[in-house]
Amino acid sequence: MIRVLIVDDQALIRTAVREILRAAADVEVVGEAVDGAEAVAVAMAQHPDVVLMDIRMPQLDGIEATARICRDPALARTRVLILTTFEDDDNVVAALRAGASGFIGKGSEPDEIVRAVRAIDAGDALLSPAATRGLIAKYLAAAPARPVDAPQAPLDALTPREEEILTLVARGRSNDEIATELVISPLTAKTHVNRIMAKIGAHDRAQLVVWAYESGFVAPGRE
């Protein structure tokens, strides 16, 4: 069962998302919060698997709340999925820097929201669409800054194959796409990605992407 905390200052949004998630047999809503401060408190009390986090909220915004959750060792298993209207790209990337595992629009279809929660819980990142890759490349290049608890592993810790796969991950390729491009099995691709995350100290693919751009390993705008 995937335990989810919903965070949004709009009651209508919380209610809609709650009903969507409750319809999924493998998802349990364990709490709700109306601002970032309450989100951190409820997360510490409930230890959810996934936090669906709004960005713009009173008292404490979703970016700082995400940072506090992601740097708390007691919440190492908790992943943050940003709920956004995509109105402010800078805030989206700031949330990724803070440790969020991805983002999804508030106008997404119900099944897309459920799939997103499952993907984040499984350790994946919602960073695949081309538009998302462009957004990340553009804003990380324009405003470089190290993310919260930034991985510090040197590039020479990676093998040539791992460097190749990290480049593809940074370009938004899924494990299946990596497997097809490199003529390996999806399981082998996943194993390589997990080893890269362990070497760099990243907790998921989103942090790998942020690290790849901010370290200069991948140059934005080049395929």
C-alpha positions as CSV (number, residue, x, y, z in Angstrom):
1,M,0.0,0.0,0.0
2,I,1.4,3.4,-1.0
3,R,0.8,5.9,1.8
4,V,0.2,9.5,0.5
5,L,0.1,12.9,2.1
6,I,-1.8,15.6,0.2
7,V,-0.6,19.2,0.6
8,D,-2.5,22.2,-0.9
9,D,-4.0,25.3,0.5
10,Q,-7.1,24.9,-1.7
11,A,-9.7,22.6,-0.1
12,L,-11.2,21.9,-3.6
13,I,-7.9,20.6,-4.9
14,R,-7.3,18.4,-1.8
15,T,-10.8,16.9,-2.0
16,A,-10.4,16.1,-5.7
17,V,-7.0,14.5,-5.3
18,R,-8.1,12.6,-2.2
19,E,-11.1,11.1,-4.1
20,I,-8.9,10.2,-7.1
21,L,-6.3,8.4,-4.9
22,R,-8.9,6.6,-2.8
23,A,-10.3,5.0,-5.9
24,A,-6.9,3.2,-6.4
25,A,-6.7,-0.1,-4.5
26,D,-3.0,0.2,-3.8
27,V,-3.0,3.8,-2.4
28,E,-4.0,5.1,1.0
29,V,-4.3,8.8,1.9
30,V,-2.8,9.1,5.4
31,G,-3.1,12.9,5.8
32,E,-3.7,16.3,4.4
33,A,-2.0,19.7,5.1
34,V,-3.0,23.3,4.1
35,D,0.6,24.8,4.1
36,G,4.2,23.8,4.2
37,A,4.6,24.0,7.9
38,E,1.8,21.6,8.5
39,A,3.1,19.4,5.7
40,V,6.4,18.9,7.5
41,A,4.7,18.2,10.8
42,V,2.3,15.6,9.3
43,A,5.1,14.0,7.3
44,M,7.1,13.6,10.5
45,A,4.1,12.1,12.2
46,Q,2.8,9.8,9.4
47,H,6.0,9.0,7.4
48,P,4.2,8.8,4.1
49,D,5.7,7.1,1.1
50,V,4.7,10.0,-1.2
51,V,3.9,13.7,-0.5
52,L,1.8,15.5,-3.2
53,M,3.1,19.0,-2.6
54,D,1.7,22.3,-3.9
55,I,4.3,25.1,-4.4
56,R,2.5,28.4,-3.5
57,M,1.1,28.2,0.0
58,P,0.9,30.6,3.0
59,Q,3.3,30.5,6.0
60,L,5.8,28.0,4.4
61,D,5.9,27.4,0.7
62,G,6.2,24.0,-1.0
63,I,9.8,24.5,-1.9
64,E,11.1,25.0,1.6
65,A,8.7,22.3,2.9
66,T,10.2,19.9,0.3
67,A,13.7,20.8,1.4
68,R,12.9,20.1,5.0
69,I,11.3,16.8,4.3
70,C,14.0,15.6,1.9
71,R,16.9,16.5,4.3
72,D,15.3,14.8,7.3
73,P,17.0,11.4,7.8
74,A,13.9,10.1,9.5
75,L,12.0,10.7,6.2
76,A,14.6,9.1,3.9
77,R,11.9,6.8,2.4
78,T,9.5,9.7,1.7
79,R,9.4,11.1,-1.9
80,V,7.9,14.4,-2.9
81,L,5.8,14.9,-6.0
82,I,5.1,18.5,-6.9
83,L,1.5,19.5,-7.9
84,T,1.8,22.5,-10.1
85,T,0.0,24.6,-12.7
86,F,3.4,25.1,-14.5
87,E,3.0,28.9,-14.1
88,D,6.4,29.4,-12.7
89,D,9.2,27.3,-14.1
90,D,11.8,28.7,-11.7
91,N,9.8,27.4,-8.8
92,V,9.5,24.0,-10.4
93,V,13.3,23.7,-10.8
94,A,13.9,25.1,-7.3
95,A,11.6,22.3,-6.0
96,L,13.7,19.7,-7.9
97,R,16.9,21.2,-6.3
98,A,15.2,20.9,-2.9
99,G,14.9,17.2,-3.5
100,A,11.5,16.7,-5.2
101,S,11.3,13.6,-7.4
102,G,9.2,15.2,-10.1
103,F,6.1,17.2,-10.8
104,I,2.7,16.8,-12.3
105,G,0.0,19.4,-13.4
106,K,-3.1,19.9,-11.3
107,G,-5.1,19.5,-14.5
108,S,-3.8,16.0,-15.2
109,E,-6.3,13.1,-15.7
110,P,-7.1,11.0,-12.7
111,D,-5.2,8.0,-14.0
112,E,-2.1,10.1,-14.7
113,I,-2.1,11.3,-11.1
114,V,-2.3,7.7,-9.8
115,R,0.4,6.5,-12.2
116,A,2.6,9.4,-11.0
117,V,2.3,8.4,-7.4
118,R,3.1,4.8,-8.2
119,A,6.1,5.9,-10.3
120,I,7.5,8.2,-7.6
121,D,7.0,5.5,-5.0
122,A,8.9,3.0,-7.2
123,G,11.9,5.4,-7.3
124,D,11.3,6.7,-10.8
125,A,11.1,10.4,-11.7
126,L,8.6,12.3,-13.8
127,L,11.1,13.9,-16.0
128,S,10.7,12.2,-19.3
129,P,8.8,14.5,-21.7
130,A,10.9,16.6,-24.0
131,A,9.4,19.8,-22.7
132,T,10.5,18.9,-19.2
133,R,14.0,18.1,-20.3
134,G,14.2,21.5,-22.0
135,L,12.9,23.3,-18.9
136,I,15.4,21.6,-16.6
137,A,18.3,22.3,-18.9
138,K,17.3,25.9,-19.4
139,Y,16.9,26.9,-15.8
140,L,19.7,24.9,-14.3
141,A,22.0,26.4,-16.8
142,A,20.7,29.9,-16.3
143,A,20.8,29.8,-12.5
144,P,23.4,27.2,-11.3
145,A,23.2,26.3,-7.6
146,R,23.9,23.1,-5.8
147,P,20.8,21.2,-4.6
148,V,20.1,20.3,-1.0
149,D,22.5,17.6,0.2
150,A,24.1,17.6,-3.3
151,P,25.9,14.5,-4.2
152,Q,29.7,14.9,-4.2
153,A,31.0,11.9,-6.1
154,P,33.8,12.6,-8.6
155,L,33.1,11.9,-12.3
156,D,36.0,9.4,-12.3
157,A,33.9,7.2,-10.0
158,L,31.8,6.3,-13.0
159,T,32.7,3.7,-15.6
160,P,32.4,4.7,-19.3
161,R,29.2,2.7,-19.6
162,E,27.8,4.4,-16.5
163,E,28.7,7.8,-18.0
164,E,26.9,6.9,-21.2
165,I,23.8,5.8,-19.3
166,L,23.8,8.9,-17.0
167,T,23.8,11.1,-20.1
168,L,20.7,9.3,-21.4
169,V,19.0,9.6,-18.0
170,A,19.8,13.3,-18.0
171,R,18.1,13.6,-21.5
172,G,15.0,12.1,-20.0
173,R,15.3,8.5,-21.3
174,S,13.4,5.8,-19.5
175,N,15.0,2.4,-18.7
176,D,13.2,0.9,-21.7
177,E,14.5,3.6,-24.0
178,I,18.0,3.3,-22.7
179,A,17.9,-0.5,-23.2
180,T,16.7,0.0,-26.8
181,E,19.3,2.6,-27.6
182,L,22.3,0.6,-26.1
183,V,21.0,-2.8,-27.1
184,I,20.8,-4.1,-23.5
185,S,18.0,-5.4,-21.4
186,P,15.7,-3.1,-19.4
187,L,16.9,-4.9,-16.2
188,T,20.5,-4.2,-17.1
189,A,19.7,-0.6,-17.7
190,K,17.9,-0.4,-14.3
191,T,20.9,-2.0,-12.6
192,H,23.3,0.5,-14.1
193,V,21.0,3.4,-13.1
194,N,20.8,2.1,-9.5
195,R,24.6,1.8,-9.3
196,I,25.1,5.3,-10.6
197,M,22.6,6.6,-8.0
198,A,24.6,4.8,-5.3
199,K,27.9,6.2,-6.4
200,I,26.7,9.8,-6.7
201,G,24.5,9.6,-3.6
202,A,21.3,10.4,-5.4
203,H,18.0,9.1,-4.0
204,D,16.2,9.0,-7.4
205,R,16.4,9.8,-11.1
206,A,15.4,13.4,-10.5
207,Q,18.4,14.1,-8.4
208,L,20.6,12.3,-11.0
209,V,19.3,14.8,-13.7
210,V,19.9,17.8,-11.4
211,W,23.4,16.6,-10.6
212,A,24.2,15.9,-14.3
213,Y,23.4,19.4,-15.3
214,E,24.7,21.3,-12.3
215,S,28.0,19.4,-12.2
216,G,28.5,20.2,-15.9
217,F,28.5,16.5,-16.8
218,V,25.8,17.2,-19.4
219,A,25.7,20.4,-21.4
220,P,22.2,21.9,-21.7
221,G,20.6,22.0,-25.2
222,R,22.8,19.3,-26.7
223,E,21.4,15.9,-27.6
